[in-house]
Amino acid sequence: MNLLQFSQDAYLVAFFLFCIAFILFVFALGGGKSQHSGRRERKWGKIAFAVTIIGFLAQAAYFFTRWIGAGHIPVSNMYEFMSFLAMMIIAAFVVVYLIYRSTVLGVFGVPLAVIIMGYASVFPSEVQPLIPQLDSIWLYIHVTMVALGYAFFAVGFLAGLLHLLRSVRWNAGAPRRPQRWLEFTMASIVIVVGFISIVFIFRGAGYEVIIDQKVESVKNRQIETRLEKVTYQMPPLVAPYNSDSASLKKVPSFIGISLPLMEAPSWMKGVQAGRKLNTVIWSLLAGLALYGLIRLLIRKPIAKSIQPLVRGVDPELADEISYRSIALGFPVFTLGGLIFAMIWAQIAWSRFWAWDPKEVWALITWLFYSAYLHLRLSRSWIGTKSSWLAVIGFLIVMFTLVGVNLIISGLHSYAGV
């Protein structure tokens, strides 16, 4: 067995171990308020944490064997970066757990890593050679520090979400706005899970459709038209702009519906714009369908159904964990996501800044967390206000990671290939 195959096997082992750890963490909190519940939580919490540690070791085995097999650090595309981010989130969770011994944090921290590992698996996992711009020592510094900063932001998000789940009231007469926004947050998480699920369903079914797009270019003062092939791995509800009519006729119908339903608008730039818009639409459809199914089964808001699990959480402790995690992640992200990134951009593209979409959203992320720390320290925004900012901040992080790659083309688009 070669190293790359061993690496993939270790990745799968880590994924399933984290699924088992999540079940064990939930079981640890399932003892209700009986006199033995505290003992049960400690016992099964330790077992769940031990399984998490073994999963983390499997993640490390994946990372280092892939590094050796590929000949470069495995953070050069979306599959590798998201896998590394999941490993950093588990590492950050382990550190926080050892300090605070919070079993309930495992109920949220471990599945977040599982979701990110699942999202990573959406992308091609084959080892790809580094493009010239990435073949630099700054790849190691920039990307690893960004992932570490995001990991601490993720822990801050989880602790902030715990605080909100614990403190938002659902009794009669309670304010409705916090309830709605908290449920919107839970729905956003479900939409990501729905997106991952629908991708795996169509990939498992072997679905693939190729549509030709007419691309015009000017050469020697004459307009030349060529065909670019766009590969869809989900039914094309949206075709590329200016698609070739002959290739559209070959698109099979889906559950009796003739496809595609429409073309991507002309203002969406890039050959892959239509496919990306199609992915966004399928993500929303699958996520909303999954959310509706969950609501139908539990017959109440998801956030309200989770609240009994977090009754033992100390809101002040959750707020403290959230703040300290973000306070640690901010300087790491500042160095890796802005300062070192600009140095690398100067070396690779001879400019510090180019208003690339990923650069802009990295700046937005930095400005938001700067505002968070300012409001926390100088305006005494603690508790609920601080927790909402921690949740919103990580939603911005996830849009930077997921939304920008799905929707917008730019210099960082190689990461989504």
Secondary structure as UniProt FT lines:
FT   HELIX           3..28
FT   TURN            29..33
FT   TURN            35..36
FT   HELIX           37..70
FT   HELIX           78..100
FT   HELIX           103..120
FT   TURN            121..122
FT   HELIX           132..134
FT   HELIX           137..167
FT   TURN            172..173
FT   HELIX           176..204
FT   TURN            205..206
FT   STRAND          209..219
FT   TURN            220..221
FT   STRAND          222..232
FT   STRAND          238..239
FT   TURN            241..242
FT   HELIX           245..249
FT   TURN            255..256
FT   STRAND          262..263
FT   TURN            266..267
FT   TURN            271..272
FT   HELIX           273..298
FT   HELIX           302..306
FT   HELIX           307..310
FT   TURN            311..312
FT   HELIX           315..333
FT   HELIX           334..339
FT   HELIX           340..349
FT   HELIX           357..378
FT   HELIX           384..398
FT   HELIX           399..403
FT   HELIX           404..407
FT   HELIX           411..416
//
